[in-house]
Amino acid sequence: MQRISEDTFRILVNAGSVRKVTIQPAPWNGKDRWAVILKLGMDEAVIKSAREDVRTWASLDSLARWLKTQGVGVVELRMA
């Protein structure tokens, strides 16, 4: 799966290139955290952080606020 930076994510959202944004648990993290999966054409990508291959959030509230500041208005939530 492709990994993109937060800056690239913001550019793609503003350009209308992101087909779908999905929030899902990040079980590979070993903690109760959430990750963002993007649908870009036929490909999927995750958001990376400066220190980790996949950026995760501890709460859905903080993730929702962050997505809103990035220009995302609609997301899909996977619980499992």
One Martini backbone bead per residue (centre of mass of N, CA, C, O) as a GRO file, in nm:
protein
   80
    1MET     BB    1   0.097   0.036   0.021
    2GLN     BB    2   0.068   0.353  -0.003
    3ARG     BB    3   0.256   0.649   0.105
    4ILE     BB    4   0.157   0.967   0.245
    5SER     BB    5   0.165   1.280   0.309
    6GLU     BB    6   0.002   1.541   0.442
    7ASP     BB    7   0.053   1.740   0.210
    8THR     BB    8  -0.042   1.554  -0.017
    9PHE     BB    9  -0.325   1.510   0.088
   10ARG     BB   10  -0.420   1.804   0.072
   11ILE     BB   11  -0.379   1.831  -0.233
   12LEU     BB   12  -0.569   1.598  -0.321
   13VAL     BB   13  -0.825   1.709  -0.193
   14ASN     BB   14  -0.826   1.991  -0.339
   15ALA     BB   15  -0.825   1.836  -0.632
   16GLY     BB   16  -1.025   1.573  -0.615
   17SER     BB   17  -0.853   1.278  -0.593
   18VAL     BB   18  -1.029   1.169  -0.362
   19ARG     BB   19  -1.270   0.917  -0.344
   20LYS     BB   20  -1.192   0.795  -0.045
   21VAL     BB   21  -1.248   0.791   0.316
   22THR     BB   22  -1.105   0.576   0.569
   23ILE     BB   23  -1.176   0.458   0.890
   24GLN     BB   24  -0.952   0.251   1.092
   25PRO     BB   25  -0.818   0.024   1.254
   26ALA     BB   26  -0.473  -0.027   1.397
   27PRO     BB   27  -0.351  -0.334   1.466
   28TRP     BB   28  -0.037  -0.302   1.398
   29ASN     BB   29   0.016  -0.107   1.654
   30GLY     BB   30  -0.103  -0.243   1.942
   31LYS     BB   31  -0.339  -0.037   1.959
   32ASP     BB   32  -0.600   0.197   2.012
   33ARG     BB   33  -0.612   0.292   1.684
   34TRP     BB   34  -0.617   0.517   1.397
   35ALA     BB   35  -0.671   0.510   1.041
   36VAL     BB   36  -0.608   0.618   0.700
   37ILE     BB   37  -0.787   0.545   0.400
   38LEU     BB   38  -0.724   0.579   0.053
   39LYS     BB   39  -0.884   0.656  -0.257
   40LEU     BB   40  -0.685   0.634  -0.567
   41GLY     BB   41  -0.856   0.524  -0.774
   42MET     BB   42  -0.723   0.196  -0.764
   43ASP     BB   43  -0.578   0.298  -0.516
   44GLU     BB   44  -0.412   0.278  -0.202
   45ALA     BB   45  -0.367   0.476   0.104
   46VAL     BB   46  -0.155   0.617   0.351
   47ILE     BB   47  -0.066   0.801   0.623
   48LYS     BB   48   0.226   0.961   0.705
   49SER     BB   49   0.489   1.020   0.914
   50ALA     BB   50   0.794   1.122   1.022
   51ARG     BB   51   0.828   0.840   1.212
   52GLU     BB   52   0.602   0.680   1.050
   53ASP     BB   53   0.444   0.484   0.814
   54VAL     BB   54   0.183   0.527   1.006
   55ARG     BB   55  -0.065   0.727   1.088
   56THR     BB   56  -0.207   0.782   1.414
   57TRP     BB   57  -0.498   0.779   1.630
   58ALA     BB   58  -0.655   0.778   1.949
   59SER     BB   59  -0.906   0.943   1.829
   60LEU     BB   60  -1.187   1.024   1.654
   61ASP     BB   61  -1.202   1.323   1.721
   62SER     BB   62  -0.917   1.407   1.629
   63LEU     BB   63  -0.945   1.295   1.342
   64ALA     BB   64  -1.191   1.463   1.252
   65ARG     BB   65  -1.060   1.738   1.290
   66TRP     BB   66  -0.825   1.693   1.095
   67LEU     BB   67  -0.990   1.632   0.839
   68LYS     BB   68  -1.137   1.904   0.830
   69THR     BB   69  -0.871   2.077   0.794
   70GLN     BB   70  -0.817   1.918   0.507
   71GLY     BB   71  -1.126   1.904   0.358
   72VAL     BB   72  -1.296   1.682   0.487
   73GLY     BB   73  -1.653   1.567   0.489
   74VAL     BB   74  -1.633   1.252   0.408
   75VAL     BB   75  -1.667   0.930   0.574
   76GLU     BB   76  -1.559   0.607   0.650
   77LEU     BB   77  -1.647   0.357   0.903
   78ARG     BB   78  -1.447   0.111   1.053
   79MET     BB   79  -1.464  -0.121   1.326
   80ALA     BB   80  -1.295  -0.399   1.191
   0.00000   0.00000   0.00000
